[in-house]
Amino acid sequence: MKNIFISCISLILLSSCVGPPDTVDDWLIDNNRYKAKFVELSDSEIALDNGLIRRVFLLDPGASTIALDDLMTGRSVLRGVKPEARIIIDGESFSVGGLLGQPNLAYLDPSWIDKLEADPKAFGFIDYETTPIDARMEWKRVRHASPDSEWPPKGIHLVMNYSLPGLFEGLKVKVHYNLYDGIPAYSKWIELINQGSESIHLDAFVSEILAAVEAESWVESRGVEMPKPNIQVATDYQFGGMVPANVTRSSVFWESDPDYNTQVGYTKETPCLLEVKPIIGPAQEIPSGGSFESFRSWVLVNDSYDKDRNSLALRKMYRVIAPWTTENPLMMHVRFSDDDAIKLALDQCAEVGFEMAIMTFGSGFNVEDLSPENIAKWKKRTDYAHEKGLQLGGYSLLSSRRISEEDDVINPETGERGGVIHGNAPCLGSNWGEEYMNKLYAFFKETGMDLLEHDGSYPGHICASTTHPGHEGIDDSQWNQWKTITDYYKWCRANGIYLNVPDWFYLSGSNKNGMGYREVNWSLPRAQQVIHTRQNIFDGTWYKTPSMGWMFVPLTEYHGGGAEATIEPLSEHLEHYGNMMAGNLGNGVQACYRGPRLYDTDETKSLVKEWVDFYKINRDILESDVIHSSSRRADGRDLDWIFHTNPKLDTKGFAMIFNPTDHPINKEISLNLYYTGLTGKATVKIGDTKAKTYRLDKGYSIKLPVSVERKGNVSVLVY
């Protein structure tokens, strides 16, 4: 235990910051020196360490995590020893690893560790192995992505093997860990390999159990939700929403710890025990010679309580673990699907520099039609798009629709269809669901199309049917449907098919989700649409990079609103059209430009091309992360802007400043340049003016004089 004690003391001496560190040490500015490594601390202790976090394992008498340290601030994340996982087989629960006998779970005194004992009923440790991190899916790169994207990510993969001889002969449990270069995050999952002579029924599992230090000590909650530890957790088993707090409800649980007897809360309800598990099931049969792999979780350790910093850390993690989300093609939503309409749209996209055309909902596009005539028609159109240097895709609705009494999701509460997440929805385990998925594979294989906009996707339905061929009942229905949809999304990723999915399937291969807009708002008067665009992007980029969310520009009437809500005729509303493009492209966000055409006159064409060219010139910085504390949310009353930073680029900061009022505004604004990585001074170019050097104050801020015409935009570039 001596190694642990000394290393903890060294950690505290070396890392004592409680807020953002100096720029030279801040991983959010320069993470190049933080490399993941495997360390043998002693004969009985090993560790994963990347200079930002460190996880230490004791191997004997029973393998278990005995430290999870935040090396950025010197604090311990862990307060107690728990099993590495838990599996429920045929109704009986078994721990995987773990130690017994910790006298107090408020903290873990290193002097206690020698006295802890292995759980004789748990799966025991056999051995371990390490390799570089493997790609968990194939990513075929066929379009522009972030220039520093890497796949697979760099880091260390540790596998710890466990068994329980005498009870489950031939069953091996493998616990996997990935520690990444450059981010304070690790991934974890489990795998069961059945080499025995009989099949095994896996009722449920918990793939991560973490006795974390509580966020606060509350004597009682009085019905108020208690704060949770300052850790962000994601999984690829998350669905049913557009923000992390919604989607993680299916797999991430902060529980009370019944073994934590000294907590301040009298009822012991403090949420300080992390359990990563499916909300139901998976109820999977593992045959002799077969295997089962759980979903994966990612645990990101925050080094601050600052919302902006923690949000930025989450987005940095997604850039590492799902780099395909940095693909961000300019896309038009084509309103009609006849030959003339498609040719017009594709020709115009090519003329102004758009990169993708999508057959929108209501266009007549039908991915479920596998007739030879339909396949030939869309292959010909796709080939024409490719000749133009464009990509072509289309829309398909999965959820929010009725199929039949036999094929729809059966509500477990009523025993009937209806009343589920989207009202009505088909079950992917039904006959219709299996046929639908087969059609998706076949259509894209045979036509060569480049994108699927998959509306509704799979939102996490639990189906009570016992007649669907794809699941036996309630307990395996959610898992089996999730597996069906994510296998398809991974296939799309491997084949370069872009995925617009209004749900959180990024970690299973999808590219883009809604930024968070409300569809009926696009029937509001045009001036209001401009403000909503800017507000939605500001709000949506708390949890998404600019490339992870789509917006909307209704070129024709959408959800009503009449002439006041409509851009067509485009040439009569150039100021508004330009401001909608500035609000999206000027902030690095792609919108669905929905209509029959992108321009109607040469003047309109010039406007669109001007904004597209501007975007492509500044693409890398515009698609970089947003610093909300250095931005100003749109309110229609004064200048607003969204500030992007990227210390790895020559252009290290960018803001598109918009004046929503009917009069020019001349004023001084403040920009904090901390996350640009610049110190001392910065070169700033405002609009068409000559670049000027500014001195940064002690807080890394500069004050800039800006002049913006009525309803106008001015760019600010920082070098």
C-alpha positions in Angstrom: 0.0 0.0 0.0 3.1 2.2 0.3 3.0 3.1 -3.4 -0.6 4.4 -3.3 0.1 6.5 -0.2 3.2 8.2 -1.7 1.6 8.7 -5.1 -1.5 10.4 -3.5 0.8 12.8 -1.5 2.7 13.6 -4.7 -0.5 14.3 -6.6 -1.7 16.8 -4.0 1.6 18.7 -4.1 1.7 18.9 -7.9 -1.9 19.8 -8.5 -3.6 22.2 -6.3 -5.7 24.4 -8.7 -9.4 24.7 -8.0 -10.4 26.7 -11.2 -9.0 26.9 -14.7 -5.2 26.3 -14.5 -2.6 28.4 -16.4 -2.9 28.0 -20.1 0.3 26.0 -20.4 -1.1 23.3 -18.1 -4.7 23.3 -19.2 -5.7 20.1 -21.1 -8.6 22.0 -22.7 -6.0 24.2 -24.4 -3.1 21.9 -25.0 -3.5 18.2 -24.3 -0.6 16.8 -26.2 1.5 15.8 -23.2 -1.2 13.8 -21.6 -0.6 10.2 -22.9 -2.3 7.2 -21.5 -0.1 4.5 -20.1 -0.3 1.2 -18.2 1.8 1.1 -15.0 2.8 -1.8 -12.8 3.0 -0.1 -9.4 4.0 -3.4 -7.6 3.4 -7.1 -7.8 -0.1 -6.6 -6.7 -1.0 -3.2 -8.0 -1.5 -1.8 -11.5 -2.8 1.5 -12.8 -4.1 3.3 -15.9 -2.7 6.9 -15.9 -2.8 9.7 -18.5 -1.7 12.6 -16.3 -5.3 13.8 -16.0 -6.9 10.8 -14.2 -5.5 7.6 -12.7 -7.3 4.4 -11.9 -5.5 2.0 -9.6 -6.3 -1.7 -9.2 -5.4 -4.1 -6.5 -5.0 -7.6 -7.9 -4.7 -9.7 -4.7 -6.5 -11.0 -2.7 -9.3 -9.9 -5.0 -9.1 -7.6 -8.0 -10.8 -4.2 -7.4 -10.4 -0.5 -8.0 -8.8 1.1 -5.0 -8.2 4.6 -6.3 -9.7 6.9 -9.0 -7.8 10.1 -8.8 -8.3 13.4 -10.4 -4.8 14.5 -11.2 -5.9 17.9 -12.4 -7.0 19.1 -9.0 -5.6 16.5 -6.6 -8.9 15.2 -5.4 -10.0 11.6 -5.0 -13.1 10.6 -7.0 -13.4 7.3 -5.1 -14.6 6.9 -1.5 -15.0 3.2 -1.3 -14.2 -0.2 -2.8 -17.0 -1.9 -4.9 -17.1 -4.8 -7.3 -15.9 -4.1 -10.8 -19.2 -5.4 -12.2 -22.3 -7.4 -11.3 -24.1 -10.0 -13.3 -27.5 -11.7 -12.7 -27.7 -15.2 -14.1 -30.9 -17.3 -13.7 -32.1 -15.0 -11.0 -29.0 -15.0 -8.9 -26.6 -12.0 -8.5 -22.8 -12.4 -8.6 -20.1 -9.8 -8.1 -17.2 -9.6 -10.4 -14.1 -8.8 -8.3 -14.4 -6.6 -5.3 -13.2 -6.6 -1.7 -15.0 -6.9 1.6 -14.4 -5.3 5.0 -14.0 -1.5 4.4 -15.0 -0.1 7.8 -16.2 3.3 6.6 -17.3 4.2 3.1 -16.9 7.9 3.6 -13.3 7.6 2.4 -10.7 5.0 1.7 -7.8 5.0 4.1 -4.8 3.3 2.4 -4.0 1.5 5.7 -7.3 -0.4 5.5 -6.6 -2.0 2.1 -4.3 -4.7 3.4 -7.1 -5.8 5.7 -9.7 -6.2 3.0 -10.7 -9.6 1.9 -11.9 -11.1 -1.4 -15.5 -12.0 -1.7 -15.6 -15.9 -1.9 -18.9 -15.8 -3.8 -17.6 -13.4 -6.5 -16.0 -14.1 -9.8 -12.2 -14.1 -9.1 -9.4 -12.5 -10.9 -7.4 -14.6 -13.3 -5.1 -12.3 -15.3 -4.9 -9.2 -17.4 -3.8 -8.0 -20.8 -3.1 -4.7 -22.5 -3.3 -3.5 -26.1 -3.8 -0.2 -27.9 -7.4 0.9 -28.3 -9.2 -0.8 -31.1 -11.9 0.8 -33.3 -15.3 -0.2 -31.9 -16.7 0.4 -35.4 -15.4 1.2 -38.8 -15.5 4.9 -39.9 -15.3 5.3 -43.7 -14.2 9.0 -44.2 -15.8 10.3 -47.4 -16.4 13.9 -46.4 -14.8 16.8 -44.6 -14.2 16.3 -40.9 -12.1 18.0 -38.2 -8.5 18.0 -39.4 -7.2 16.5 -36.1 -9.8 13.7 -36.0 -8.2 10.3 -35.3 -9.8 6.9 -35.4 -9.4 4.7 -33.5 -8.5 7.1 -30.6 -5.1 6.8 -29.1 -4.8 5.3 -25.6 -4.5 2.1 -23.6 -7.0 -0.9 -23.5 -6.8 -3.0 -20.4 -8.7 -6.3 -20.1 -9.1 -8.0 -16.7 -10.3 -11.6 -16.8 -12.4 -13.3 -14.1 -14.0 -16.7 -13.5 -15.9 -18.7 -10.9 -14.8 -22.3 -11.0 -17.0 -24.9 -9.4 -20.2 -23.0 -10.2 -19.8 -21.7 -13.8 -17.3 -24.0 -15.5 -16.1 -22.4 -18.7 -17.6 -19.0 -18.2 -15.2 -16.1 -18.4 -16.0 -12.5 -17.6 -13.8 -10.0 -19.3 -13.9 -6.4 -17.9 -12.6 -3.9 -20.4 -11.2 -0.4 -19.8 -10.1 2.2 -22.3 -8.1 5.2 -21.1 -7.6 7.9 -23.7 -4.8 10.2 -24.5 -5.5 13.9 -23.8 -8.9 13.7 -22.0 -9.8 12.9 -18.4 -12.1 10.1 -19.4 -12.2 6.3 -19.6 -14.5 3.8 -21.2 -15.7 0.6 -19.6 -17.7 -2.5 -20.7 -18.0 -6.2 -19.9 -18.0 -9.3 -22.0 -19.1 -12.8 -21.1 -17.6 -15.8 -22.9 -19.4 -19.1 -22.4 -17.0 -22.0 -23.0 -19.1 -24.4 -20.9 -21.3 -27.2 -22.1 -24.6 -25.5 -21.3 -26.3 -22.2 -22.2 -26.5 -19.4 -19.7 -29.3 -16.9 -19.3 -28.1 -13.4 -18.5 -30.9 -11.6 -16.8 -29.2 -8.3 -16.1 -25.8 -6.7 -15.5 -24.1 -3.7 -14.0 -21.0 -2.8 -16.0 -19.7 0.0 -13.7 -20.1 0.4 -10.0 -18.4 3.5 -8.6 -18.6 4.6 -4.9 -18.0 8.2 -5.7 -17.4 11.1 -3.3 -20.7 12.8 -2.7 -21.3 16.2 -4.2 -22.7 17.7 -1.0 -23.8 16.4 2.4 -27.6 16.9 2.9 -29.2 15.8 6.2 -32.5 15.5 4.4 -33.8 16.2 0.9 -37.4 17.1 1.7 -38.4 16.1 -1.8 -35.7 18.2 -3.5 -33.3 16.4 -5.8 -29.9 16.1 -4.3 -26.8 17.2 -6.3 -24.8 14.4 -7.9 -21.0 13.9 -8.0 -19.2 16.2 -10.4 -18.8 13.5 -13.1 -20.3 13.3 -16.6 -21.3 9.8 -17.8 -22.3 8.8 -21.3 -23.2 5.4 -22.8 -24.0 4.1 -26.3 -27.2 2.7 -24.7 -28.9 6.1 -24.6 -31.9 7.3 -26.5 -35.1 9.2 -26.3 -34.0 12.8 -26.4 -31.8 15.6 -27.6 -29.8 16.5 -24.4 -27.6 14.2 -22.3 -29.8 14.5 -19.1 -32.7 12.9 -21.0 -31.0 10.1 -22.9 -28.8 8.8 -20.0 -31.9 7.8 -18.0 -31.9 4.4 -19.8 -28.5 3.4 -18.5 -26.9 5.8 -16.0 -28.1 5.7 -12.4 -26.9 7.6 -9.4 -28.1 5.5 -6.5 -27.9 5.7 -2.7 -25.3 3.5 -1.1 -26.8 1.3 1.6 -23.3 0.4 2.8 -22.4 4.0 3.4 -23.5 4.1 7.1 -21.7 7.3 8.1 -23.2 9.6 5.5 -24.9 12.8 6.8 -28.3 11.9 5.4 -30.3 10.1 8.0 -32.2 8.1 5.5 -29.0 7.3 3.5 -30.4 8.6 0.3 -27.4 10.5 -0.9 -26.9 9.8 -4.7 -23.2 8.8 -4.6 -23.2 5.3 -6.0 -22.8 5.2 -9.8 -24.3 2.1 -11.5 -24.2 1.8 -15.2 -26.8 -0.8 -16.4 -29.8 -1.2 -18.7 -33.0 -0.1 -17.2 -34.5 -3.5 -18.0 -33.0 -6.7 -19.2 -31.1 -7.6 -21.4 -32.5 -11.1 -20.8 -30.1 -12.7 -23.2 -29.4 -16.4 -23.7 -25.6 -17.1 -24.1 -25.3 -20.6 -25.8 -22.4 -22.9 -25.3 -19.5 -21.4 -27.4 -21.3 -18.1 -27.5 -20.5 -14.7 -26.0 -22.2 -11.5 -24.9 -20.9 -7.9 -24.9 -22.5 -5.1 -22.9 -22.9 -1.6 -24.1 -20.1 0.8 -23.3 -19.9 3.7 -20.9 -17.7 6.7 -20.8 -16.9 8.5 -17.5 -15.6 12.0 -17.7 -14.1 13.5 -14.6 -14.7 17.3 -14.3 -11.9 19.5 -13.0 -14.2 22.4 -12.1 -17.8 23.3 -11.2 -17.9 25.9 -14.0 -20.7 25.1 -16.4 -18.9 26.5 -19.4 -15.7 24.5 -18.7 -17.6 21.2 -18.0 -19.6 21.7 -21.2 -16.5 22.2 -23.2 -14.9 19.1 -21.6 -18.0 17.0 -22.7 -17.7 18.3 -26.3 -14.0 17.6 -26.3 -14.7 14.0 -25.3 -17.2 13.5 -28.1 -14.6 14.8 -30.6 -12.3 12.0 -29.4 -14.8 9.1 -29.0 -17.1 9.9 -31.9 -15.1 12.0 -34.4 -17.6 11.3 -37.3 -19.7 14.0 -35.6 -17.3 16.6 -36.9 -18.6 15.8 -40.5 -20.8 18.8 -41.3 -21.9 18.9 -44.9 -23.9 21.9 -46.3 -27.3 20.4 -47.1 -30.5 21.3 -48.9 -33.8 19.6 -48.2 -35.4 19.0 -51.6 -39.1 19.5 -51.5 -40.2 17.4 -54.6 -39.0 14.1 -56.0 -39.7 14.4 -59.7 -36.8 14.4 -62.2 -37.0 18.1 -63.0 -37.2 19.1 -59.3 -34.2 16.9 -58.4 -32.1 18.1 -61.3 -32.8 21.7 -60.5 -31.9 21.2 -56.8 -28.7 19.3 -57.6 -27.6 21.8 -60.2 -28.1 24.7 -57.9 -26.3 22.9 -55.0 -23.3 22.4 -57.2 -23.4 26.0 -58.5 -23.3 27.6 -55.0 -21.1 25.0 -53.2 -23.6 23.0 -51.2 -22.4 19.4 -50.6 -25.5 17.3 -50.0 -29.2 17.2 -51.1 -31.8 15.4 -49.0 -35.2 14.3 -50.2 -37.2 15.8 -47.4 -40.4 14.5 -45.7 -43.4 14.8 -47.9 -41.2 14.8 -51.1 -42.4 11.5 -52.4 -39.2 9.7 -51.6 -39.8 6.1 -50.3 -36.9 4.1 -49.0 -39.3 1.2 -48.4 -40.0 0.7 -52.1 -37.6 -1.9 -53.3 -39.2 -2.3 -56.7 -36.7 -2.5 -59.6 -38.2 0.7 -61.0 -37.7 2.7 -57.8 -34.2 1.3 -57.2 -33.1 2.1 -60.8 -34.6 5.6 -60.5 -32.7 6.5 -57.3 -29.5 4.9 -58.5 -29.6 7.1 -61.6 -30.3 10.2 -59.6 -27.5 9.3 -57.1 -25.1 8.8 -59.9 -26.0 12.2 -61.3 -25.4 13.8 -57.9 -22.0 12.1 -57.7 -21.1 13.4 -61.2 -21.8 16.9 -59.8 -19.5 16.3 -56.8 -22.6 16.0 -54.5 -24.1 13.5 -52.1 -27.7 12.5 -52.2 -29.9 11.0 -49.4 -33.5 10.8 -48.1 -35.9 10.8 -45.2 -37.6 7.8 -43.6 -40.0 7.7 -40.7 -39.6 4.9 -38.2 -41.4 5.9 -35.0 -44.6 8.0 -34.6 -46.6 5.9 -36.9 -49.1 3.0 -36.9 -48.5 -0.2 -38.7 -50.9 -2.8 -37.4 -52.2 -4.5 -34.3 -49.7 -7.3 -34.9 -46.6 -5.1 -35.5 -46.8 -2.1 -33.2 -45.2 -1.8 -29.8 -47.4 -3.2 -27.1 -47.6 -0.9 -24.1 -46.6 -3.0 -21.0 -49.0 -1.0 -18.8 -52.1 -1.5 -20.9 -51.3 -4.6 -22.9 -52.4 -2.7 -26.1 -50.7 -0.6 -28.7 -50.6 3.2 -28.2 -49.6 5.4 -25.3 -45.9 4.7 -25.8 -43.0 7.2 -26.3 -44.2 8.6 -29.6 -47.9 7.7 -29.1 -47.8 4.8 -31.6 -44.7 3.1 -32.9 -43.8 -0.1 -34.7 -41.6 -2.6 -32.8 -38.3 -3.4 -34.5 -38.7 -6.9 -33.3 -42.0 -7.4 -35.2 -42.3 -8.9 -38.6 -42.7 -5.5 -40.1 -39.7 -4.2 -38.1 -37.4 -6.9 -39.4 -38.6 -6.4 -42.9 -38.2 -2.6 -42.6 -34.6 -2.9 -41.5 -33.8 -5.4 -44.3 -35.2 -2.8 -46.7 -32.9 -0.1 -45.3 -29.9 -2.2 -45.9 -31.0 -3.2 -49.4 -32.0 0.2 -50.6 -28.7 1.9 -49.7 -26.6 -1.0 -51.0 -28.4 -1.0 -54.4 -28.8 2.7 -54.9 -25.4 3.9 -53.5 -27.2 6.8 -51.7 -25.2 8.8 -49.2 -27.5 9.8 -46.4 -30.4 8.6 -44.2 -32.5 11.1 -42.3 -34.0 8.7 -39.8 -36.9 10.4 -38.1 -38.1 9.0 -34.8 -35.3 6.5 -34.8 -35.6 4.1 -32.0 -36.5 5.9 -28.7 -36.2 3.0 -26.3 -39.5 1.3 -26.5 -40.3 -1.7 -24.2 -42.7 -4.0 -25.9 -44.9 -6.5 -24.2 -45.7 -8.6 -27.2 -44.9 -12.3 -26.9 -45.5 -13.0 -30.6 -42.9 -10.8 -32.3 -40.1 -12.9 -33.7 -37.4 -10.4 -32.7 -37.9 -10.7 -28.9 -39.5 -13.1 -26.4 -41.2 -10.6 -24.2 -40.8 -7.4 -22.2 -37.4 -8.1 -20.6 -35.4 -8.5 -23.9 -37.5 -6.2 -26.1 -35.5 -3.0 -25.4 -32.1 -4.6 -25.8 -33.0 -6.4 -29.0 -34.5 -3.4 -30.6 -31.5 -1.2 -29.6 -29.1 -3.9 -31.0 -31.0 -3.9 -34.3 -30.9 -0.2 -34.8 -27.3 0.3 -33.6 -26.0 -2.5 -35.8 -27.5 -0.7 -38.7 -26.1 2.7 -37.8 -22.6 1.1 -37.4 -23.0 -0.4 -40.8 -23.9 3.0 -42.2 -20.8 4.5 -40.6 -18.6 1.8 -42.1 -20.0 2.5 -45.5 -19.8 6.3 -45.4 -23.6 6.9 -45.1 -24.3 10.1 -43.3 -26.9 9.9 -40.5 -29.3 12.6 -39.4 -31.0 11.1 -36.4 -33.2 13.2 -34.0 -31.9 11.2 -31.0 -28.6 10.7 -29.2 -27.0 7.9 -31.3 -23.7 9.6 -31.8 -21.8 6.9 -30.0 -23.3 4.2 -32.2 -22.4 6.0 -35.5 -24.9 8.8 -36.1 -23.6 12.2 -37.2 -26.2 14.8 -36.3 -29.1 15.4 -34.0 -31.5 18.3 -33.8 -29.9 21.4 -32.3 -33.0 21.8 -30.2 -35.4 24.0 -32.2 -39.2 23.8 -32.1 -40.6 23.1 -35.6 -43.6 25.3 -35.4 -41.4 28.3 -34.6 -40.5 28.3 -38.3 -44.0 29.6 -39.0 -43.3 32.8 -37.0 -42.6 36.1 -38.7 -39.2 36.2 -40.4 -37.6 38.6 -37.9 -38.5 36.3 -35.0 -37.0 33.3 -36.9 -33.6 35.1 -37.0 -33.5 35.5 -33.3 -34.7 32.0 -32.6 -32.0 30.6 -34.9 -29.3 32.4 -32.9 -30.9 31.5 -29.5 -31.2 27.8 -30.5 -27.6 27.6 -31.5 -26.4 29.3 -28.4 -28.5 26.9 -26.2 -27.8 23.8 -28.3 -24.0 24.1 -28.2 -23.9 23.7 -24.5 -23.9 19.9 -25.1 -23.2 19.7 -28.8 -20.4 20.9 -31.0 -21.6 23.1 -33.9 -21.4 20.1 -36.3 -23.5 17.8 -34.0 -26.8 19.7 -34.4 -28.9 20.7 -37.4 -31.1 23.8 -37.7 -33.9 24.7 -40.1 -34.5 27.4 -42.8 -38.0 27.2 -44.4 -37.5 28.6 -47.9 -41.2 27.8 -48.5 -44.1 28.0 -46.1 -43.8 25.5 -43.2 -46.4 24.8 -40.6 -48.4 27.8 -41.8 -47.5 31.5 -41.1 -48.3 32.8 -44.5 -46.3 35.4 -46.4 -44.7 36.9 -43.3 -43.1 33.6 -42.4 -41.9 32.7 -45.8 -38.7 33.5 -47.7 -40.0 32.7 -51.1 -39.9 34.6 -53.4 -36.2 34.5 -52.3 -35.1 37.6 -54.2 -37.7 39.7 -52.3 -36.3 38.8 -48.9 -32.5 38.9 -49.4 -31.8 40.6 -46.1 -33.6 38.0 -44.2 -32.2 35.1 -46.3 -28.7 36.5 -45.7 -29.2 36.8 -42.0 -30.5 33.2 -41.7 -27.4 32.0 -43.5 -25.2 34.2 -41.3 -27.0 32.9 -38.2 -26.3 29.3 -39.2 -23.1 29.2 -41.4 -21.6 32.2 -39.4 -21.8 30.0 -36.3 -20.6 26.8 -37.9 -24.1 25.1 -38.0 -25.8 23.4 -40.9 -29.5 24.0 -41.4 -31.9 22.1 -43.6 -32.7 24.6 -46.3 -36.1 23.2 -47.3 -37.6 24.2 -50.6 -37.6 23.6 -54.3 -34.6 25.9 -55.0 -31.7 27.7 -53.3 -31.9 30.8 -55.5 -34.2 32.4 -58.0 -32.1 35.3 -59.5 -28.5 36.0 -60.1 -28.5 38.3 -57.1 -29.9 35.6 -54.8 -27.3 33.2 -56.2 -24.5 35.6 -55.4 -25.8 36.0 -51.8 -25.9 32.3 -51.2 -22.5 31.7 -52.8 -21.0 34.5 -50.8 -22.0 32.9 -47.5 -21.0 29.4 -48.6 -17.6 30.7 -49.6 -17.2 32.6 -46.4 -18.1 29.5 -44.4 -15.7 27.2 -46.3 -12.8 29.7 -45.9 -13.4 29.8 -42.1 -14.8 26.3 -41.8 -12.3 24.8 -39.2 -12.7 27.6 -36.7 -16.5 27.9 -37.2 -16.9 24.2 -36.5 -14.7 24.6 -33.4 -16.2 24.7 -29.9 -18.3 27.6 -28.5 -17.2 29.4 -25.4 -20.5 30.6 -23.9 -19.1 32.8 -21.2 -17.4 34.8 -24.0 -20.6 35.0 -26.1 -23.8 36.9 -25.8 -27.2 35.1 -26.2 -29.5 36.8 -28.7 -32.4 38.8 -27.2 -33.3 41.2 -30.1 -32.3 44.2 -28.0 -28.6 44.5 -28.6 -25.6 42.9 -30.4 -25.3 39.2 -29.9 -22.5 36.8 -30.9 -21.2 33.2 -30.5 -17.4 32.9 -29.9 -15.5 29.9 -31.2 -12.0 29.0 -30.1 -9.4 26.5 -31.3 -5.8 26.9 -30.0 -4.6 24.4 -32.6 -5.5 26.6 -35.6 -3.9 29.7 -37.0 -7.2 31.5 -36.5 -7.7 30.8 -32.8 -11.0 32.7 -32.2 -14.0 33.8 -34.2 -17.2 35.6 -33.5 -20.0 36.7 -35.9 -21.6 39.7 -34.3 -25.2 40.5 -35.3 -27.2 43.7 -34.9 -30.9 42.8 -34.7 -32.1 46.3 -34.3 -33.3 48.9 -36.9 -30.4 51.3 -36.1 -26.6 51.0 -36.2 -24.8 50.1 -33.0 -21.3 51.3 -32.1 -20.0 50.0 -28.8 -17.2 48.3 -27.0 -17.5 44.6 -26.3 -15.4 42.3 -24.2 -14.0 38.9 -25.3 -12.3 36.5 -23.0 -9.5 34.8 -25.0 -8.4 32.2 -22.4 -9.4 29.2 -24.4 -7.6 30.5 -27.5 -4.4 29.7 -25.7 -3.1 33.2 -26.5 -1.2 35.0 -23.7 0.1 38.6 -23.6 -1.4 39.8 -26.9 -3.7 38.9 -29.8 -4.1 40.1 -33.3 -7.7 40.9 -34.2 -9.4 41.6 -37.5 -12.9 43.1 -37.3 -14.8 42.9 -40.6 -12.9 44.6 -43.4 -10.8 46.7 -41.2 -7.0 46.3 -40.8 -5.9 43.8 -38.2 -4.8 45.3 -34.9 -2.9 44.0 -31.9 -4.5 44.1 -28.5 -3.0 43.4 -25.0 -4.8 40.8 -22.9 -5.6 41.9 -19.4 -4.9 39.6 -16.3 -8.1 37.8 -17.0 -7.2 37.0 -20.6 -9.8 39.5 -21.9 -9.7 42.3 -24.5 -12.1 45.1 -25.2 -13.0 45.7 -28.9 -14.7 48.7 -30.5 -17.3 47.3 -33.0 -19.7 49.0 -35.4 -22.5 47.0 -36.9 -25.1 48.4 -39.3 -28.8 47.7 -38.7 -29.7 44.1 -39.3 -26.1 43.6 -40.2 -23.2 41.2 -39.3 -19.6 41.8 -38.6 -17.0 39.1 -38.2 -14.2 39.1 -35.6 -11.2 36.9 -36.2 -8.5 36.4 -33.5 -5.0 35.2 -34.3 
